[in-house]
């Protein structure tokens, strides 16, 4: 019995001497914007630009992301953003989101936050 306990103790000492440090894999914080017409149809090739402040948005300067263009499903995704609110400009021809849905809600860290923006 003493031999068995000694073997088990040695086994646990050997196992505990190996430390495995797992890196936490944190998902990037981002946002997926879906651009829609006032009838609810998705809009392909809309230009989407993200700004940090209202002044930058209004002056169309210092964009922190974009411009990027929506895909065939009307979506565009921006990654590696901070956990905060942003101002988003969407333009397609004569249609835009000026005066409506300009500011996002606060992004949640570690996930792709989803927003719909209607242009008209």
Secondary structure by P-SEA (a helix, b strand, c coil): caaaaaaaaaaaaaaaabbbbbcccccccbbbbbbbccccccccbbbbbbbccaaaaaaccccccccbbbccccbbbbcccccbbbbbbbbccccccccccccccccccccbbbbbbbcc
